[in-house]
Amino acid sequence: MLVRGLVVAILTTYSHQDAQWYGDLQLNLKVTEDAKLLVPDIIAKYGYPCEIHTVVSQDGYILEMHRIPFGKDGPSENRSAVYVQHGLLSSSADWILKGKTSLGYALADAGYDVWLANVRGTRYSRRHMFLNPDKNASSFWDFSWHNIGVDDVPTMIDYILITVKQRNIFYIGHSQGTTVFFVMCSERPQYNEKIRAMFSFAPVAWLKYMTSPLLRVISMADSAVGSLFQAIGMYEFLPQRSFLADIGGVLCGDDSLLQPLCANALFAICGFNQKQMNASLIPIIMGHTPAGAATKQFLHYTQQVNSGHFRQYDYGLFANIGKYGSAYPPDYQMKKVVAPVYLYYSRNDWLSHEIDVIRLSEELGNLKDKFIIIDDKFNHLDYLYGIDVYELLYKRVIALMKQH
């Protein structure tokens, strides 16, 4: 009941607007082939080459990357490499599920060598040299996005640079994919030189004005860590059905058109924009997400909500003194992020609020420009699946890349 009360207090429900769209959604809520196929199989199905590459992080996680080395026009010389990083609960599938206008395919057809990363704990990187994610759960899942930023991402970038024999590469990230970039470049500043330009979709660093109902609930209950862990998954983020049901009861009540989305944590976290979502795509998305994450990743984000800082994981007073030498965790130094950064944000984003993005823009060491999406209803998931995302975003980003 506590969770229900908190959600009621902070969540605005959707109105009934488009019965035809809902009918299309109900009609399409069946398991389609693309919902069942793995990412390399989907890429091959649509006529693109795909390579599977694996690397091992410094602390033993086996990370899988999916490479689209060229587009429909075939191979060519001197193709610049692009590292593309998914967000929380997602995977490399984010970038190829939308068909020909997906970012992965658009980049390949524009002449780029595309590397789709999968960080530790996701469906494609749920392996470790020594730890089993189920039998050794407390050890395997003992990481936050800090570890991803200081270990996984640099490890994959170094592998790509060696493989393609280039001095630097482009970086495109969405949501947590931007967070880990900022962590990497502030904590390991030598990696700034390895980035030709970074394009940040729905950037997440400061979260003071974040409105996501699920993260708000978790952050409000942050002090009751034991009960919270039980509700959202002890180590791996596997929310209890009752927990999602409480949230779904408000977001997707019996009179809501959005009932089919209730059980998926991704929509509960990020919101939904009916105008930009093709109903036939939803069952495919739900076949690939949630793709896996550690509960600690969520707790790290809720700490940012409560503290108003963008900083390392808070282990508590005494543990912090032992680990950091201070009562509080150190803040990430954004002035050290001197790789060229472009920020893209929108006004209907539950996670990446406009005010927080503007603060980020003022803190970065080398902001090249920031752009607001011209669609006022554009939300956090529209950067991946929006009907108009190619025209509103991808085409413009590719044009900017050509200038670097």
N, C-alpha and C positions, 0 to 999 in steps of 0.2 A: 504493500500500500504506500510505503514511503516513496518508492520509485515512481508509482503512478502519480502521486501528488506533485512530485518535482517536475515530472514531464508536463503535467497539465499547466503548471505555473509558467513554463518557459516555451511551450510549443504552440505555434499557430497552425491549425489544421487546414488542409486544402479544401477548396470549395468544389462543388460538382459543376464542371464546365463543359465537358466534351464526352457525351454518352457514346458517340460513334468511336472515339479513340478507345474508350474502355471496352467496347465490344470487340474491337480489333485485338486488344491485349488478351482478353479472355480466349479468343479464338486461337491466338498464337502461343498460349501457355502450354506448350507441349515440348518434349525433348527433341530438338532439331539436331542434325548431324554436327553442326559447328559447336554446339554445346558439349558434345561428347569427345570431339577430337582434341588432341594435344596441339600446342601452338605450332610446332614444326610441320605437322600434318595439315593444319589449316593453311599455312603459308604455301605449302606445295600444292594444295588443292586449287588455289587461286593463281597458279602459274608463276610463282616466284621461287627463286632458289633459296634454300635455307641450310645453314650449317649449325651444328650444336657444338659449343665450346664449353669446357669446364675448367675452372681454376679453384685453388684452395686458398682460403683466407689465412692470415697469419695464425689465427687461433683454431684452425681446423675445419671450418665449414666448407662444404663442397658446393660451389656456386655455378649455376648453368646459365649460359648466355645463348641467345638465338640471333644468328647473324643473317641478314639479307644483303649479300655482297653487291648486288646490282638489281636493276629493275627489268621491266618487260623488254627494253631495248637491248639487253644483253650486256656483257662485261665491257669495261673500258678502262683506260689507264688513268692514274692520278685521281681516283675517287676519294674525296675527303671522308674520314671516318666520323660518325656521329654516335655518341653514347646516349642511350635513351633510358631514363630511369622511372619506373612505376612508383605509385604511391602506396599508402598503407592498405593492407588487405588485398592488394592487387598483384599483378604479375606482368610478364611480357605480353600476355594476351590483350592487355589494354590497348595496345597500339596496332592490332590487326583485326579486331572483331567487326569493325564497321564497314568492311568491304574496301572497294578501291580508293575511297577517300580517307581511309585510316592513315595515321601519320607514318607508320612503318613503310607502307607501300608508296605513299606520296614522296617521302624522302628518297627511297630507292629509285623511283622513276625520275626524280629531279637530279640524279647523278651522284648520290651519296652511298657510302658503304655503311650500312645501318646495323648497330649492335644493340639488341634489346636485352637489358640486364634483368636478373632475378636475384634479389638479396636473400640472405639467410632466413630460414623459416617459412619461405613461400613454397608453393607446390613443387616447383622445379629445383629448389635449393634446400630441401628438407632433409639434408644429409650431412654427416660429419665424419671425419676420419676415425673417431674413437667413440663418439656418443650416439646413443639411439634416442630419437625424439620422444619415444613413448616410454622406454625402460629407464632412461636417464633424464627424465623430463625436467627436473629442477636445475640440472646443469646445462642441458641443451638449450633451454629457453631463457637462460639467464643473460639476456641482452636487451638493449634498447636501440633506438635509432642512432645514438651516439656511436655504438660499436660498428654499426653499418657505415657510418660516415668516416670513421678513422681507419677502418680495415677493409670491408667488402668493396666499397666503391674505388678506393685507390688501387686495390689488388686487381680489379677488373680493368681499370684504365691502363695500368702498366702492361697488362697482358695484351690489350688491344694495340697499344703503341708499338710494342715489340713485333706483333703479328703484321701490322700494316706498314711498319717502318716509317712512321710519321712522327714529327716532333711534338705536335699537339692536336687535339681533336675538339669537335663541338660537343656540347653537353646540353641535353634537353631533359628537364625533370618536371614532374607533376606532384604537387602536394608534398608528401614525405620525401619524394624524389628531389625536391628543392631543399628541404631541411637538411638532408644528409650531405648535399653539396656545400651548404654554408658551414656545416660542421667540419667537413674535410678541409676546406680552404682556410678556415680559421685555426684549426688544430694542426694541420700539416700544410703550412703555407707554401711549401715548395710545389704543391700541385696546382697552384694558380698558373704557373708557367706552362702547364700541360693542357690548359683549356684555351681554345681559340676564341670561343664566346659561349656564354651560358644563357639559355632561354628558359625562364622560370614561369611555369604555368600554375596559377593559383598558389603562390608562394606561401609557405608556412614557417614562421619563425616565432614572432610574438603572437600571443593568442588572447590578449586581454578582451577583445571585442568579439571573439568567436561565439556563434550562436547555435552550434550543433547540439541538438537535444541529448543525444547519447553521451557525448563527451561532457556536457554540462552535468548530467546525472552522475557520471563517474567522478567528476571533479568535486561535486558537492558531497559525495560519500567517501572522499579520499582518506579521511581520518579513520574510518572503520575499515582498515585494510583487509582484515580477515574475511569479513562478510562480503566485501567488494570482490576479492579474489574468487570466492565461491560463486558469485553472481556472473562474473564475466569470463570465468575460466581460470584455473589455478595458475598454470604457467603458460600454456598455449591459449591464445584468445579463442575460446569456444563458448560463447555466451549461452547460459542456461535458457531453455525454452520459456520459462516463466518470466525471466528478465526481459527478453525481447517481446513477450506477450504483453507485459505492462506498457512498454513503449508503443507497441503496435496497437494497443487498445485505444490510444489517443490519436496516433498518426493515422491508423488504418482501422477505425471502428467499423461496426456493422454497416453504417451508412456511408462509408468512404469508398471512393472509386479506386483507391490504391491498395486494397487488401492483398493482392498478389505480391506486393513488395514487402509486406510486414516482416516476414521471417528473415530477410536478408539484411545483415548488419550494415552493409555498405550504404544502402539507401537511408537507414536510420541515422547514420553518421553524417552523410553528405547532403541529404535532401533530394529533391526531385523537381524536374522542369518538364511538364507535359508537352509544352510547345516544341522543345528541342529533341524529344525522345521518340524514336520510331518504335512503335509497340512491338513489332516483330523482332526487334533486337533484344528485348528484355530477357526472354528465356535463354538466349545465348550468353548474355552477360552473367546471368545467375548460374549458368553452367561452369563459369570460370572464377567467380568471386563469391564469397571471400576465398582468397588464395592462401591464407595463412599468415600468422603474425604472433609475436610474443605479447602476452599481457603487459609485460614491462614497457613495451613501446607505447601503449595507451596510457599507462600510469605516468610515463615521462611527459607526455603531452599535457595531461591534466595538471601536473606540477607547474607547467608553464602558465596554464590558465590561472591557477591559484596564486602564484608568486608574482606574476606580471613581468617575469624575466625570461630571457632566452639563454638557458644555461644548462650545465651538465646535470646528471641524475642526482636527486637529493636522497641520500641514504639515512638521513636523520642526523641529529647533532653530533653524537659521539663517533659514528661511522664516518661522517664527513670530515671531522678533525683528523681521523686516522688516514683517510684516503686523500683528502685535498689540503689538509693543514689549516682548515678554516671551518667555521660553523656552517657556512653555506657553500654550495657548489659554485665553482667559477663560472662567470658569464662567458659566452662565446664572443670573441672580438671580431665584429663584422668589418672593422677597418682593415683587417688583414685579408679580407676577401677582395683581392685586387684584379682577379680575372674579369674581363668585360661581362657585365650582367644586364640582361633585359628582363623586366618584370611585366607580366600580363595578369590582370586581375579583373574582377567583375563585382557588381553591386548586389547580386543575389547569392553570394557564396557563404554557406554556413560555417566554413572553416577559415577561409582566407578573407578576412574582413578588410574593407578598403582602408580603414584607419590604421590597422596593423601593418598593411602593406606599405602605406606611406611612411610609417616609422622605419620600416626595414629599408626603404629607399634612401632615407636620410642617414642611415648607419653604414651602408655598404661602402667599401673602399673604392669601387670603380663602377658606379651605376652608369650605364650608357643611355638608358631611357626606360620609361615605364609607360604602359599602354593599358587603358581600360577598355574592355570589350563593349562594343556599342549596343549590344542587346542587354537591356536592364534586367531581364529575367534569367540571364545566363548563370548557371550554377556550377558547383564544384565538379560534377561528373560530365558536364557538357564539353569540357576541355578534351574529353576522350570520345564521347559518343554523340555529341550534339549534331543534329541534322545539318546545321549551317557552320559547323566548326571549321571546315576546310576554308570557306570563304572568309569567315570572321577572324581566323587565327593562322592556320597552317600555311596558307598561301603567302601571308605577310611575313611569317617567320622565315620561310624558305627564301623569299626575296631579300631579307636582311642577311641571311647566311651567305648569299652570293656576294655581298659587299665585303666579307671578311677574308 
